[in-house]
Amino acid sequence: MAGVWVCPLDTGIEGKGDAARREHRLLPYASPWIDPNLHPLERHRVALSLIEVVLQHVHLVELPMDPCFSEVAALAEVGGDVACRHTRMLDTREGCDPRGGYSPTVRNHLRAAGRVLRVEAADPCEFDFARAVVGQSEAAVAERRAAGLRLRHVEGAVRCLAAVDAEGVVRGQAFVLRDRHTAILMHQWFDRTGPRGTPTLLVDSAVVQTLESPGVNSFDFEGSVIPGIDRFMAGFGAQAVGYGQFRWQQDGREEPAGRFG
């Protein structure tokens, strides 16, 4: 197989046909897979062929490409726009020590939270999406929860961590998705009246769990355009990694981008 594109479709646009976009976010990226052993020229041809086939069946595309997807030129060749986005990632390959790159602030927060909290594995069904997904309707939160839990039956694909105080009160949670090579911090929430460093402790626990998982080569913070959150991620020594946001629409169409891309 030279390449494949599992492309999400939004079919809920009455009278306008399908759109290649995510009705709700399940995984952060939705790019074609191209055989990495192909010659660059052949890789480009395969990517272009996959993209052209999708464009024959939709009127709009709004999808984020994986940071490892290199055939951005093929996206531009079909007349699409490619916006630059970024996430932050830690290298968790065997022999690496991502925790050695934590900033002094992160280390201080870990010590403070570690004195009063313990982190436990929890059933993904117990993750409080209502607290993690803010500013959206109950229906949108329910959709996000359903999407996040679809993979729970796949062994190792979904992990939930909970920060618990001495009284047994949950002060925060992290929801981590995994593919074969990457752990992705999809959702997190914490009690702002709780102990200092709660979110830091949760992230560190997720990183440790990733380091203990053979074959998982990176930890993806899933990025943020909010400066304060981006600085929080950078405090863990996470490198900024760019990826392309592919946008395309048929001539004459005026359709806004999807809520989640």
N, C-alpha and C positions, 0 to 999 in steps of 0.2 A: 504494500500500500504506500503510495507516494504522499498522500495527504488526506485529511478529513476535516470537516468543519461541522461540529454539533452546534447549530445556530439557534438560539432562542427566538421564538416568534411571539409577538403580541397580536392576537387575533381579535381583540376587542374594539377595533376601530370601525364602527358601522359605516358602510358605504365607501370605505377607502382602502380596503384590503389589508393584507398583513404588513407588519413592520418588524424588522429584525432588531429587536431590543428586548430588554428584560422587563416584564410587567412588574416584577419585584426582584430584589437582589438575592441571589442564592450564593453564587461565587463571584469574586470581583472581576474576573476576566472572561472573555468569550471570543477567543481568537482561533483561527485555523491551526491545526497541527500539521506541520510539514516535516517529512523525513529529514533529520539533520544530516544524514549521510549523502544527500543529493548534492550535485554540483550547484553552486549559487545560481547559475542561469536556469537550471531545471527547477530549483526551488522557487524562483520568481514565476516561472511559467505555471507551476502547480498552484501557487497562491492566487495568481491572476485568474486561473480557470475556476477555482472554488468561489472566488468573490463574484465573478461574472454570473455564475449559475444562481447564486443567492439573489443577485440584483434582478434577475428575470422574474422573481416570484414575490418581490416586496416593493413597496413604494417609498420606504424610508429605512435607513440603518442608523442606529445610535448605539455603538458597542465599544467597550474598552478592550484593547488588545493586551495580551500577556506581555510583561517586560521582556520575555525571551523571544517574542515574535519580532523577527528582523525584516520582514518583507513589507516595510512601510511604503516603499515605492509603488508596489502593486495597488495599494489603497488609493494613492494619488492618481495612478494611471487610469482608473475607472471614473475619475472625476470627483472623488470624495475629498473631504477636508479631514486632516489629521491634527487634532489638538494635542499638545503635550501635557500630560498629567504626571504625577509622581506618587510613589509609595515609599516606604522605608523598610529596609530588609536587613536581617542579621544572617551571617554565614554560619550555619550549624553543621557543616560537614565534619566528618571524623578528624580529630586533631585540632579543630578550631576551638577557641575559647572566647565566645562572644561576651560572656559575662565580665571578662577582663577589661572590656571597653566601657563599662558603666561610668557615668560621671560621679563626682563626689556627692552631688545632691541625690542622685538615685540611690547610692549606697547608704546615705543617711536615712532616707525614707524607708529603705528595706529594713534597717536595724530598728527603726521606730515601730513599724508595723509588725515586724516579726516578734516583738516582745509581747504583743497583746492579741495577735491573730494567728490562726492556723489555716492553711489552705487544704481543702479536701476535694477529691473528685466527686462530682454530683451527676445525677441522671440529667441528660440534656433536656428532658421534658420539664425539669424544675427550673430551667433558666427563665428569669423574669424579663421577657421581651418588652413588657409595658414600661419598665424602667430604663431599658437600654435604647429603645426606639422612641425618642421624644419628638414632640411637635407634630405627630401624625394621628389620624383618626383611629378609633378602635378597630375598624375593618382593616386598615393598613397594617396595624400591629399584628392582627390575627394572620394576615397573609404572610408577613415576615416570619412569624413563628412557624407556620405550616411549611414554609420554604426551608427554613433552617433545620427542621426536624425530619425532612424527607430522607436525609442520608443517614439517620441514626441507626438503621438496620445494617448498614455497611460497616463491617468491623474496622474500628479505628478512624472512621471518617469524621466523627463528631466528638468533641471533648468539651465538657463543662467543668469549670473550677469554681469553687466557692470559698470566700474568705469569711471565717466564722470566729466570733469573739468567745470569751470565756463563758458567757451565758448561753451560748449556742445560737446567737443571733447572726444571721447572714448579713454581712456588711458590704458585700460586693460579689460580682460574678464575672467570669470571662467565658466566652463561647468561641471555641476554636474549631475550624474546619481543616481537614487535611486531604491533599491528594497524594500521589506517590512520592513526591519530592519536596513538598512545601507545606508548612503549617501556617494557617492564615488566621489572624486575630480579627474575627468578623464583628463581634459585639462585646461590649463591656459596660458595666455600670458599677457605681459605688455610692455608698451612703455618705453624703457630704458632711454629715454631723458625726461621722464615725472616726476611727483612728487615722492619724496622718500616715500617708504612704500606702493606703489600701490598694489603689490601682497599680502602684509600682510593684507591690508584692504579688499581685495577680499576674502581671505581665512576666515577672521573673519566674514564677512557678510554671507558666506556660512555656517559657524558654527552656527551663530545665527539663520539662517533659519532652520537648522537642529533641533536645540533645540526647535523650535516652531512647529515641526512636530510630532504629537503623534505617538508613536510606533517605531520611528526611534532611535535605541539604540546606534549607533556608527557612527563616521565620519572617513572615510578611505581616507588617503592622497594618496593611490595607490603606495606609495613607490618610491624609486629611488636608483640606485647604484652610483650616482654621489654624492661625499661627501658633497659638498656645498649645494646641494638641500636637502640632508638628514638632515643636520644641520638646515636648514631653517624650515623643518617640526618639528624637535625636539624642536625648539624654542617655539612652541605652546603647549609644554608639551605632545606631542603625543608619546605614548609608541610604541616601536618597537615590532612587532608581526610577528613571523615566519610562513611561509607556505611552502608546498612542491611543487616543480616543477617536474612533472612526465615525465620521458623519457623512451621510449621503442621502439625497432625496431626489425623486424624479422631478424633471422640469415642470414648473407651474404649480407644484405642491407647496402648501404652506402649513406645515405640521410642526408643532413645538417638540423639542426633545423630550424623551420620557423622563419620568421623575427620577428613576434610578439609572438611566442610561441603558 
